Amino acid sequence: MQNSEHILTDTPPLADARLRYGNDEYQFGDLRLPQGNGPFPAAMFVHGGFWRARYDLKHASFPCAALTKAGFVSWNVEYRRVGNPGGGWPGSFEDVTAGYQFLRQLAGRYPIDTRRLIVLGHSAGGQLALALAAHHNSMRAVVSLAGVVNLRRAWDLHLSHDAVAEFLGGDPQRVPEHYHEASPAELDIHCEQLLIHGADDDTVPAQMSRDYARQKLRKRENVKLLAIPKTGHFEIVDPESRVWSDVQTALRALI
């Protein structure tokens, strides 16, 4: 299995513009524009890091730059995280929502085709992206990349030293309403959903996405799962990995 964790420490590619969607220091995003006149499909990317402040949007610059090279306007959104004032639930989600609404407004200034707008989230960002889709069905599709799609199960597995309890403010017994509000497994999502997960992911187990897909199909939601063999947690967001072309092909098929 390839080691793609270098994206966490490598110098990220530059964006075309850093734009603020709010007044807080973490309410901004990096915009990248393809060559040409457009209008172009757009991809909003919500980075992961188990919702914690020590992980920011820098590593997501690599897949965003690759998507822009492939013809997408990319919007790499930052948000308040656990450890930042106002971060956690619901502040992190409120920021992602505001970032999404801001991107749609940018279509008046940049060549963005909002009819071909997809939202992607990696790891914890997958939870935020899917929760966004539950409340805003104006996107073409939502993509979970190794996403934490079931927050009660994340608690049961104690993923990343109970990161979900830090994010939601407690365990499912203490704050059950937060799990119900935030967990994609408990939300109705009406747009197309694509789950991409490395079969050998030891950070967020692929079985979580498999179980989620089965559950959602029983509810007649539009969900597809791409489980990639011999692949871990970061390869699916690393443009230098052997599986990136498969990921990019799946994303292009959505628009």
Steps between C-alpha positions, in 0.01 A plus 500: 500500500628845406580754772319822415536678834761726339213733407475590870848651502586594139483865396151546353441640151392862484140603446377768259319686776435477873152634570320561829143380546477628860672715759670230707866429424411147386206595279672505162567280202751458218365533148667347193388561142567287190648640183243625250175691498254257660251477652656208688368235735591570861624286786488617861741305720460459878823378656523250783709465813239363743357851537811613695668838472848360441394381155426773248421530130861488376510129418173530306677741265648201315172337387348844441784602268467169315126548458557848361751360251227253398256784429322571829483828684614385844405660831706373793305620801641560847280496809518529877604172660515350849756716681397819317246732666160399365629176347334162543130437461321697370758772426709291258188404307374858495830609346488232231143604420603865473796403280268309268255789471791735432626276218159509332508880521843504336335387177420867443872585496667185367418249221329244727221275374293450816296231325816285506609564855615209716611499863775267619616427851790287621487311830327726754435733208286223350263532796477876451445467124223244539333699778512804271331298225221404740414868544584636152396286204610762245827316433535250216655235725684449827812288534629338818868412478573258786233688689392463861143435390358347819582697815353251746716231345800735516437524875467121533835458323661786698649635178800728556465490879129589505530794263125490435426571867730802486318619189144446625558587864455156650410136440165381355349463847589854601409689181283264291342793316840607363563153357154503343554846350853442373534136399443444126374150580202661674429771243293492181709593197326552169785574260733241347755363747832340408708330768865430418696303756830315508433139591807492728434830677616465863392852601131485404403140422347437159230288664343823623439610141380152399245491781391857426446425131287195577292695752444791262408275208232342718364855546508542121761775508725537196834371630792320340810355660844473343721289727856499368712193585843527663443868578519691827371829636699761309561347157153597382585871546857480375534593130832313488347170612424208271126529575452871434403442137219269618381765746510774236314285247225437757473873571482594133212254455292702747486810280 
